[in-house]
Amino acid sequence: MTKKEKQIEFKDKLLKGLEKMYTNLIEYKRQKNSVLVVMKGDKIVKIKP
């Protein structure tokens, strides 16, 4: 496996992990009925999940 292939594999694993973490975060916020704070452009926005 070349260095480039290892980097692509690592990137794919990292993105899958981030997606899973994001879905778990949304589910946790729904269970706790708390707001989700995100940044849109220059502003901080609070969202009810």
N, C-alpha and C positions, 0 to 999 in steps of 0.2 A: 504494500500500500504506500503510495507516494505521500509526500507532505501535503500536497494540494487536496488529495482525497481525504486525508485525516482531518484537515481543516473544514472541509465540507460536511463530513460526518459529525464533527463536533458542533458546527453551526446548527445542523438539523436537530441534534439532541437538545441543544440549548433552547432553540425556538419551541420545541415540543414541551419542554419543561416550563417555559414561561407561559405558554398557552394554558397548561394544566393549572399552574399557580393562579392565573387570572380567573379561571372558572371557579376554582376553589374559593378565591377571595369574594367573588360575587355571591356565591352560595352562602358563605359565612355571614356576609353583610345582610343577606335576606333573613337568615335565621335569627340574627341578633336585632333585626329591625333598626339598623343604624345607617347613617348616610355614608356615601362613598365620595371622597374628596379627590377630584381630578383637576388637571391644569389644561385649559383650552386657550392656546395662544399665550397671552400675557396674564390671563385672569384665572383665579382659583374658583372652581365651581363645585357645589355640593349637590349630589344626585341621590335620590331615593332609589334603591335597587328594586 
